[in-house]
Amino acid sequence: MTDSELRTNPDNFCYRHPDRQSFVLCQRCLRTICPECQTPLPVGVICPECLADQRKAANVTRMPRRRVAGLDGKPVVTYALLIVTSALYLIGLIPGGVGATVRNALAFYAPLAYTEPWRLVTVTLVHASIWHIAFNMLALWALGRSLEPLLGRWRFLTLYVLSAVGGSVLTALLAPATVVVGASGAVWGLLGAMFIIGRHLGANVTAIAVLLGINLVITFLPGSNIAWQAHIGGGLVGAMIGVIFARTRKIRQRALQTWLLIAVAVGLVALLAVPLFVYA
């Protein structure tokens, strides 16, 4: 082919910029594209139209999987827990006995838990002071934004609830006469689960380990008036559930994961029955 033919042949010019000569073809549609229209890929270059089609196809492929998992990037459960807990704290400030009635109805007290089992979980909804709720809600917000999108809403809620129950159960076992309020047990469960899952995924969990250590020291400080049983119980259950989630991530293991979570719940209920015989 002569030089004249090269300059006049339309196949030697970019299909998007006919005034720009090029000899590079899109790997998908095989049309000529200039440097401005080229997007490098591991196996060649691609034109803007084919790149847009490729991205659209990839998004369509991913969307069903995200819907099934219930993941849309929004920690809805975390926000709901924050709103409900904060609202109940404000209600608890109402004078005239209303606030005291709410706290007394939701706080955990082991002798009442057998006839009013909701206290095992509702303990997370009432707090002793503004600093108490502020610290717990800040921790819930920070941990929930990472864990909930990772686990999915129902798994995250299950982790939160079972961790709260774990804190209440250990309190019933070791300090049955103690009245406990606060979401600390559930928050410690989130910390424990995040530490285990992070380690399993190969993430850097140094910051979480340091946070756990600091909280552990604060928990046992003289005069701290903190129910350490709730913290440790929630943390242990959270770590256990973290192991379950980390080891049963495959689709074919969903039934096993469900049964293991049920086993944890049943085990906690069984442990709650121990004080009936020990302190009878």
N, C-alpha and C positions, 0 to 999 in steps of 0.2 A: 504494500500500500504506500502510495506516495505521500509526501508531506502535505500536499494540497488536500488529498483525500482524508488524511487524519484531521485536518482543521475543519473540514466541512461535514464530516460524518457526525450526526447528532448523538450516536451512541458513545462518543468520546467526550461528551459534555454532561455536566451534572443535570439530572432531571428536574431539580428544584431551582437551579441557577444556570440557565442555558448559555450564559456568557462565560462560564468557568469550565475550562477544559480539565478533564480528569480521566484516569484509567483505573480507578478503584471501584469495585462493585460491592453493593450490599450483599452480604452473605445469604440473606433470605430471599429477596426479590430479584437480585442480580441486576439491579439498575445502577447506573453510574452515579456516584456521589462525590462532591468536592470535600476538602478537609473540614469545612465548616459544618457539613451535614453528617460527618462520620462520628459514630460513637464506638470506641474500641471495646471489643469483647475478647474473651480468652481464645476464641477460634476465628477471629477476623473483625470486621467492622459491620455496623448495621445502620440503616438510614432512619431518620426520625419517625416515619410512619410505621415501619416495622417495629421500632422500639416501643412506640405507643401501644401497638397491638400486643406485643409480648407482655408489657406491664398489665394491660387489661386482662389478659388471659390468666396471668399469675394471681391477680386480685380475685377473680372469679373462682379460681381453684382454692384459695385460702378461705374465702368467706364462709362456706358451709362448715368447715372445721372449727372456725372461731365461734359460730353460732351454737354448735353442739356443745362446745366447752363452756359457753356462757361468758366468754371473755370479750369485752369491748373496751378495755383500758380504763373503765370508770369503777373505782372502788365503792360501789353503791352501798354495800353492807357496812363498810367502815363509816361512811357518812351518816347512815341511818343510826348506827350505834352512838355516834357522837351527838347527834341531834336529840335522840331519846334520853340519853344519860344526862346531857346538859339541861334538858327541859325538866327532868325529874329533880335535879339538884335545885333548880330555881323554885319549883313547887315546894320543895322541902324547906325553903326559906320563908314561906308564908307563915305569919304569926297566928296565934289563936289556936294552936294545937293541930292545925292541918299538916304542917311540916313534920311534926313529931309522929303523927299518925302514919304518914307515908313512909318515913324511915323505919318505923317499927314493923310495918307490914312487909317490907322488902328486905331488911337486913337478915344476915344469917345467924341463927342461934340453934345449935345442934339439937337441944331437946324439942324444939318446935319443927325441925326439918322433917320429921317422920310423919307428921300430920299435915304439914304445909311444905311439900317438897319443892315448890317453886322458889323457895328461898335459896336453894343451891345455886340458882342462876341469877335471880333478881338482886343478889348481893352486889352484882356489878353495877347496878343502876343507882345506888345511893352512896354518898361520900360524906366524910366528916368535916371537911373544910374546903375553902376555895383552892388552897395549894394542893390538897389531896386530889381533887378532880382535875385541876389544871395539869398536874404531872401525868396522871393516867391518860387523860384525853390527848395530850401531846404525844405520848408514847404510842397510843392507839392510832393516831393519825399518821405518824411516821412509819410505823410498822405495817399498818393496813394498806397504805398506798403501794407497797412493794409486794406484800404477801398475797393480797386478794386477787390482783390480776394474774399472779403466778399460779395460784391454786384454783381459782374459780370461786364464785360466790358461795356455793353450798359447802364446799370443803372448808373455806375460810370460816364460815359461820359455825360449822361443826367443830373446828379447832377451837374457836373462841368459847363456845358453850361447854365443851368437854373440859377445857382447861379451867374454866370457872368452877365446874363441878369438882374437878380434882383438888382445887384449893379448898373448897368447902369440906370435902371428905377428909382431907388430912387435918383440917382444923377440928372436925368432929372426933377424929381419932386421938389427937394429942392435946387439944384444949377445948373440951366439950362445953365448958362453962363460959367461953369467950364469945362476945357479940362482935361480929365482923361486918364491916361495910367496905365497899370499894371494888374497883375492877382490876386490882393489882394481880390477883391470881390468873385472870384471863390474859392480862398483858404479859405476865411472865411466861405463860404458855406460848404466846406469839414469839417471844424472844427465844425460847427453847427450840421451837419448831424452825425458826429462821436460821438459827445456828446449825442445826442438824442438816437442813436442806441445803444451806450454803456450802457446808463441808462436802456434801454428797455431789454437788454440782461443780466443785472445784473453785468456788468463789473465795475471795478474801474475807474471812469472817473475824478478823482481828478486832475491828470496831465493835462488833456484837459481843465478843468475848470480854472486851474491856467494860462495856456497858453492863453486862451481867455481873462482872466482878464488883463494879462500883455499887450496883444495886444490892448485891449480897452484903457488902460491908455496911451500907446504910441500914439494911434490914436488921442487922444484929447489933447496932450501936446501942449502948446503954441509954435508957430513957427515950428511945425512939417511938415506943408505943405502937409498934408495927406488928401485925399478925404474920409472923414469919412462916407459920404453917401454911397459910394461904398462898404465899409467894412460892415456897418450895413445892407444894402440891401442884400448883398450876404449871410451874416450870417443868416438873417431871412428866406430867401428862402431855404437855406441849411437845417435849422432846420425843416422847414415845410416838405421838401422832406424826411428828416430823419424819421419824424412821419409816412409819407405815406409808406415808405419801411418797417418800423418796424411793422406796423399794417396790412400789406397785404403781408405777407411772404408765405402764403399757395398757392399751385398750382392753386386751384380753384379761387383764388383772383387775378390772373394775369390780367384779363380784367379790374377789378376794379382799380388796380394799374395803368394801362395804362391810363384809363380815368381820374384818379385823376391828373396824371402828365400833361395830356393835359389841364386839367382845370387850373393848375398852370400857364402853358404857356399862355393860353388865358387871364387869369387874369392879367398877367404882360403886355401883349399887350394892354389891356384895360386901365391899369394905365398909360401906356406911352402916351395915347391920352389925358390925363388930362391937361398937360401943354398947349396943343393947345387951350384950352378954358380959362385956368387961366391966361396965359401970352399973350393972343391974344391982 
